[in-house]
């Protein structure tokens, strides 16, 4: 078993870009679930919080 976190921060992370992609995925007809899952599972919790901040600021 690992002693450390299993989710590593995403390299070359851009919260504003991720928030814009998230917004687009939510607005697309039929909801783009694949993109939502990809965005929310490929980064650390701190990065998800940063995405949430930028998403809320832009909507």
C-alpha positions as CSV (number, residue, x, y, z in Angstrom):
1,X,0.0,0.0,0.0
2,X,1.1,3.5,-0.7
3,X,1.6,6.0,2.1
4,X,1.0,9.0,-0.2
5,X,-1.8,10.5,-2.2
6,X,-2.9,8.6,-5.3
7,X,-4.1,11.6,-7.2
8,X,-1.2,13.7,-8.4
9,X,-1.6,17.4,-9.5
10,X,-2.0,17.8,-13.2
11,X,1.1,19.2,-14.9
12,X,0.6,22.4,-17.0
13,X,-2.6,23.0,-15.2
14,X,-4.7,26.0,-16.3
15,X,-7.8,26.5,-14.1
16,X,-9.5,29.0,-16.4
17,X,-9.1,26.7,-19.4
18,X,-10.5,23.7,-17.4
19,X,-13.4,25.8,-16.2
20,X,-14.2,26.9,-19.8
21,X,-14.1,23.3,-20.9
22,X,-16.3,22.3,-18.0
23,X,-18.8,25.0,-18.9
24,X,-18.9,23.9,-22.5
25,X,-19.4,20.2,-21.5
26,X,-22.4,21.2,-19.3
27,X,-24.0,23.3,-22.0
28,X,-23.7,20.9,-24.9
29,X,-26.9,19.2,-25.9
30,X,-27.2,15.9,-24.1
31,X,-24.4,16.8,-21.6
32,X,-20.9,15.7,-22.4
33,X,-20.4,13.2,-19.5
34,X,-17.0,11.9,-20.8
35,X,-15.5,15.4,-20.7
36,X,-16.9,16.1,-17.3
37,X,-15.5,12.9,-15.9
38,X,-12.2,13.5,-17.6
39,X,-11.8,17.1,-16.2
40,X,-12.9,16.2,-12.7
41,X,-10.8,13.0,-12.3
42,X,-7.5,14.0,-13.9
43,X,-6.5,16.7,-11.3
44,X,-6.0,17.0,-7.6
45,X,-8.6,18.2,-5.1
46,X,-6.8,21.6,-4.9
47,X,-6.9,21.9,-8.6
48,X,-10.7,21.0,-8.7
49,X,-11.2,23.8,-6.1
50,X,-9.4,26.2,-8.4
51,X,-11.5,25.1,-11.4
52,X,-14.7,25.6,-9.2
53,X,-13.6,29.1,-8.3
54,X,-13.0,30.1,-12.0
55,X,-16.2,28.4,-13.1
56,X,-18.3,30.3,-10.6
57,X,-16.6,33.5,-11.5
58,X,-17.3,33.1,-15.2
59,X,-21.0,32.1,-14.9
